[in-house]
Amino acid sequence: MQRRSFLIWAAAAAAPAFAQDARRATLYKNPQCGCCEDYAKYLRDHGYKVDVIPTHDLDAIKTKHGVPETLNGCHTTLLDGYVVEGHVPVGTIERLLRERPRIVGVSLP
């Protein structure tokens, strides 16, 4: 099995939301981080169902899911087979889910 590459998309044009097709996401965060809750709300506001899991072991989660240390953000979101690291815009996530490239995920640390 080939190891998939991790792609950084720093920004992308906003794409229309998949209003009729809400997606489920799991967001792992440090229990003391407030911006992570803001990002979960941002995803929910765009039609995503987000489960937030506070943890003190984010490094292990990032390692398990193939996030290189240089791309670490303050939280890690698992979404439909991809890793979304940091505050990635919804337009980029929707492009990722629409195009389904053979990558691990996207990062905006």
C-alpha positions as CSV (number, residue, x, y, z in Angstrom):
1,M,0.0,0.0,0.0
2,Q,1.3,3.4,-0.9
3,R,1.6,6.1,1.7
4,R,-0.6,9.0,0.8
5,S,0.8,12.5,0.8
6,F,-0.4,15.3,3.0
7,L,-1.4,18.4,1.2
8,I,-1.4,22.0,2.4
9,W,-4.1,24.2,1.0
10,A,-3.6,27.6,2.6
11,A,-6.7,29.1,1.0
12,A,-9.3,28.3,-1.6
13,A,-12.2,30.0,-3.1
14,A,-15.4,29.5,-1.1
15,A,-17.5,26.7,-2.5
16,P,-21.3,26.4,-2.0
17,A,-22.2,24.4,1.1
18,F,-23.6,20.9,0.9
19,A,-26.8,22.0,2.8
20,Q,-28.7,18.9,1.9
21,D,-25.8,16.6,2.8
22,A,-24.5,17.4,6.2
23,R,-21.3,15.6,7.1
24,R,-20.1,14.2,10.4
25,A,-16.8,15.4,11.9
26,T,-14.8,14.5,15.0
27,L,-12.7,17.3,16.4
28,Y,-9.9,16.5,18.9
29,K,-8.7,19.4,20.9
30,N,-6.9,20.5,24.0
31,P,-9.5,20.9,26.8
32,Q,-8.3,24.5,27.5
33,C,-8.4,25.7,23.9
34,G,-11.2,28.1,23.1
35,C,-10.5,28.7,19.5
36,C,-11.1,25.0,18.8
37,E,-14.7,25.4,20.1
38,D,-15.0,28.4,17.7
39,Y,-13.9,26.2,14.8
40,A,-16.4,23.5,15.7
41,K,-19.2,26.2,15.8
42,Y,-17.9,27.4,12.4
43,L,-18.3,23.9,10.9
44,R,-21.7,23.5,12.5
45,D,-22.8,26.8,11.1
46,H,-21.9,25.4,7.6
47,G,-24.0,22.2,8.0
48,Y,-21.5,19.8,9.6
49,K,-22.3,17.6,12.6
50,V,-19.3,18.0,14.9
51,D,-18.4,15.8,17.9
52,V,-15.7,17.6,20.0
53,I,-13.4,15.3,22.0
54,P,-11.2,17.1,24.6
55,T,-7.8,15.3,25.0
56,H,-4.4,15.9,26.5
57,D,-2.9,13.5,24.0
58,L,-3.2,15.4,20.7
59,D,0.3,14.4,19.6
60,A,-0.6,10.7,19.6
61,I,-3.8,11.4,17.5
62,K,-1.8,13.5,15.0
63,T,0.8,10.8,14.7
64,K,-1.8,8.0,14.4
65,H,-3.4,9.9,11.5
66,G,-0.2,10.8,9.7
67,V,0.0,14.5,10.4
68,P,3.6,15.7,10.0
69,E,4.9,17.7,13.0
70,T,5.6,20.7,10.7
71,L,1.8,20.8,9.8
72,N,0.4,20.5,13.3
73,G,-2.4,22.8,14.2
74,C,-4.1,23.4,17.6
75,H,-6.8,20.7,16.8
76,T,-7.3,17.7,14.6
77,T,-10.5,17.0,12.8
78,L,-11.4,13.7,11.2
79,L,-13.9,14.0,8.4
80,D,-15.1,11.4,5.9
81,G,-11.7,9.6,5.7
82,Y,-9.6,12.8,5.8
83,V,-7.6,14.7,8.4
84,V,-8.3,18.4,8.6
85,E,-5.6,20.1,10.7
86,G,-6.2,23.6,12.1
87,H,-8.5,26.3,10.9
88,V,-9.1,25.1,7.3
89,P,-11.9,27.1,5.5
90,V,-15.1,25.2,4.7
91,G,-14.6,26.0,1.0
92,T,-11.4,24.0,1.1
93,I,-12.9,21.2,3.0
94,E,-15.8,21.0,0.5
95,R,-13.4,21.0,-2.4
96,L,-11.5,18.2,-0.7
97,L,-14.6,16.1,-0.2
98,R,-15.8,16.8,-3.8
99,E,-12.5,16.0,-5.5
100,R,-11.5,13.2,-3.2
101,P,-7.7,13.3,-3.9
102,R,-5.5,10.5,-2.7
103,I,-4.0,12.4,0.3
104,V,-4.2,12.1,4.0
105,G,-5.7,15.6,4.5
106,V,-5.3,19.3,4.5
107,S,-3.7,21.7,7.0
108,L,-3.8,25.3,7.9
109,P,-1.8,25.3,11.2
